[in-house]
Amino acid sequence: MSDFPRWILSGLFGLLGSWIIILNYSMVISWYRHRRHSSRIPLLGGLGLMAGLLASPLPGVTRYAWVPLVIDLGCLFTLVEFCYAVLWLQVFKHEGHAA
């Protein structure tokens, strides 16, 4: 089977994921500069670019599929918010009531 379908999938997922990651950064920069609030797109950019790397026919590219999850602000903020909601609000809040 030809690598052509893998190139197409990799390119489409890579472009979509990269575009969403850039949008997430532009939203944060816009908030920082102008205090205009807009919402981030959680997880979609990082997961899209990760899918593009996993679909890539180039050898050795798949080992870097975790990188988009780290560089995407949507994924980073979602992870921080999740940890805050679970650890801080749930775990530490209940420990205070138990004493």
Contact map, one row per residue, 1 for C-alpha under 8 A:
111000000000000000000000000000000000000000000000000000000000000000000000000000000000000000000000000
111110000000000000000000000000000000000000000000000000000000000000000000000000000000000000000000000
111111100000000000000000000000000000000000000000000000001000000000000000000000000000000000000000000
011111110000000000000000000000000000000000000000000000000000000000000000000000000000000000000000000
011111111000000000000000000000000000000000000000000000000000000000000000000000000000000000000000000
001111111100000000000000000000000000000000000000000000111000000000000000000000000000000000000000000
001111111110000000000000000000000000000000000000000000111000000000000000000000000000000000000000000
000111111111000000000000000000000000000000000000000000000000000000000000000000000000000000000000000
000011111111100000000000000000000000000000000000000100110000000000000000000000000000000000000000000
000001111111110000000000000000000000000000000000001111110000000000000000000000000000000000000000000
000000111111111000000000000000000000000000000000000100000000000000000000000000000000000000000000000
000000011111111100000000000000000000000000000000000100000000000000000000000000000000000000000000000
000000001111111110000000000000000000000000000001101100000000000000000000000000000000000000000000000
000000000111111111000000000000000000000000000001111110000000000000000000000000000000000000000000000
000000000011111111100000000000000000000000000000100000000000000000000000000000000000000000000000000
000000000001111111110000000000000000000000001001100000000000000000000000000000000000000000000000000
000000000000111111111000000000000000000000011111110100000000000000000000000000000000000000000000000
000000000000011111111100000000000000000000001101100000000000000000000000000000000000000000000000000
000000000000001111111110000000000000000000001000000000000000000000000000000000000000000000000000000
000000000000000111111111000000000000000010011000000000000000000000000000000000000000000000000000000
000000000000000011111111100000000000000000001100000000000000000000000001110000000000000000000000000
000000000000000001111111110000000000000000000000000000000000000000000000000000000000000000000000000
000000000000000000111111111000000000000100000000000000000000000000000000000000000000000000000000000
000000000000000000011111111100000000000110000000000000000000000000000001110000000000000000000000000
000000000000000000001111111110000000000000000000000000000000000000000000100000000000000000000000000
000000000000000000000111111111000000000000000000000000000000000000000000000000000000000000000000000
000000000000000000000011111111100000111100000000000000000000000000000000000000000000000000000000000
000000000000000000000001111111110000000000000000000000000000000000000000000000000000000000000000000
000000000000000000000000111111111000000000000000000000000000000000000000000000000000000000000000000
000000000000000000000000011111111111100000000000000000000000000000000000000000000000000000000000000
000000000000000000000000001111111111110000000000000000000000000000000000000000000000000000000000000
000000000000000000000000000111111111000000000000000000000000000000000000000000000000000000000000000
000000000000000000000000000011111110000000000000000000000000000000000000000000000000000000000000000
000000000000000000000000000001111111000000000000000000000000000000000000000000000000000000000000000
000000000000000000000000000001111111100000000000000000000000000000000000000000000000000000000000000
000000000000000000000000000001110111110000000000000000000000000000000000000000000000000000000000000
000000000000000000000000001001100011111000000000000000000000000000000000000000000000000000000000000
000000000000000000000000001000100001111100000000000000000000000000000000000000000000000000000000000
000000000000000000000000001000000000111110000000000000000000000000000000000000000000000000000000000
000000000000000000000011001000000000011111000000000000000000000000000000010000000000000000000000000
000000000000000000010001000000000000001111111000000000000000000000000000010000000000000000000000000
000000000000000000000000000000000000000111111000000000000000000000000000011011000000000000000000000
000000000000000000000000000000000000000011111110000000000000000000001001011001000000000000000000000
000000000000000010010000000000000000000011111111000000000000000000000000010000000000000000000000000
000000000000000111111000000000000000000011111111100000000000000000010001011000000000000000000000000
000000000000000011001000000000000000000000111111110000000000000000011111011000000000000000000000000
000000000000000010000000000000000000000000111111111000000000000000011000000000000000000000000000000
000000000000110111000000000000000000000000011111111100000000000000000000000000000000000000000000000
000000000000111111000000000000000000000000001111111110000000000010010000000000000000000000000000000
000000000000010010000000000000000000000000000111111111000000000011111000000000000000000000000000000
000000000100110000000000000000000000000000000011111111100000000010000000000000000000000000000000000
000000001111110010000000000000000000000000000001111111110000000000000000000000000000000000000000000
000000000100010000000000000000000000000000000000111111110000110110000000000000000000000000000000000
000000000100000000000000000000000000000000000000011111110000110010000000000000000000000000000000000
000001101100000000000000000000000000000000000000001111111000010000000000000000000000000000000000000
000001101100000000000000000000000000000000000000000111111110110000000000000000000000000000000000000
001001100000000000000000000000000000000000000000000000111110000000000000000000000000000000000000000
000000000000000000000000000000000000000000000000000000011111100000000000000000000000000000000000000
000000000000000000000000000000000000000000000000000000011111110000000000000000000000000000000000000
000000000000000000000000000000000000000000000000000000000111111100000000000000000000000000000000000
000000000000000000000000000000000000000000000000000011010111111110000000000000000000000000000000000
000000000000000000000000000000000000000000000000000011110011111110000000000000000000000000000000000
000000000000000000000000000000000000000000000000000000000001111111000000000000000000000000000000000
000000000000000000000000000000000000000000000000000010000001111111100000000000000000000000000000000
000000000000000000000000000000000000000000000000111011000000111111110000000000000000000000000000000
000000000000000000000000000000000000000000000000010000000000001111111100000000000000000000000000000
000000000000000000000000000000000000000000000000010000000000000111111110000000000000000000000000000
000000000000000000000000000000000000000000001110110000000000000011111111000000000000000000000000000
000000000000000000000000000000000000000000100110010000000000000001111111001100000000000000000000000
000000000000000000000000000000000000000000000100000000000000000001111111101100000000000000000000000
000000000000000000000000000000000000000000000100000000000000000000111111101100000000000000000000000
000000000000000000001001000000000000000000101100000000000000000000011111111100000000000000000000000
000000000000000000001001100000000000000000000000000000000000000000000111111110000000000000000000000
000000000000000000001001000000000000000111111100000000000000000000000001111111000000000000000000000
000000000000000000000000000000000000000001101100000000000000000000001111111111100000000000000000000
000000000000000000000000000000000000000000000000000000000000000000001111111111110000000000000000000
000000000000000000000000000000000000000001000000000000000000000000000000111111111000000000000000000
000000000000000000000000000000000000000001100000000000000000000000000000011111111100000000000000000
000000000000000000000000000000000000000000000000000000000000000000000000001111111110000000000000000
000000000000000000000000000000000000000000000000000000000000000000000000000111111111000000000000000
000000000000000000000000000000000000000000000000000000000000000000000000000011111111100000000000000
000000000000000000000000000000000000000000000000000000000000000000000000000001111111110000000000000
000000000000000000000000000000000000000000000000000000000000000000000000000000111111111100000000000
000000000000000000000000000000000000000000000000000000000000000000000000000000011111111110000000000
000000000000000000000000000000000000000000000000000000000000000000000000000000001111111111000000000
000000000000000000000000000000000000000000000000000000000000000000000000000000000111111111100000000
000000000000000000000000000000000000000000000000000000000000000000000000000000000011111111110000000
000000000000000000000000000000000000000000000000000000000000000000000000000000000011111111111000000
000000000000000000000000000000000000000000000000000000000000000000000000000000000001111111111000000
000000000000000000000000000000000000000000000000000000000000000000000000000000000000111111111100000
000000000000000000000000000000000000000000000000000000000000000000000000000000000000011111111110000
000000000000000000000000000000000000000000000000000000000000000000000000000000000000001111111111000
000000000000000000000000000000000000000000000000000000000000000000000000000000000000000111111111100
000000000000000000000000000000000000000000000000000000000000000000000000000000000000000001111111110
000000000000000000000000000000000000000000000000000000000000000000000000000000000000000000111111111
000000000000000000000000000000000000000000000000000000000000000000000000000000000000000000011111111
000000000000000000000000000000000000000000000000000000000000000000000000000000000000000000001111111
000000000000000000000000000000000000000000000000000000000000000000000000000000000000000000000111111
000000000000000000000000000000000000000000000000000000000000000000000000000000000000000000000011111
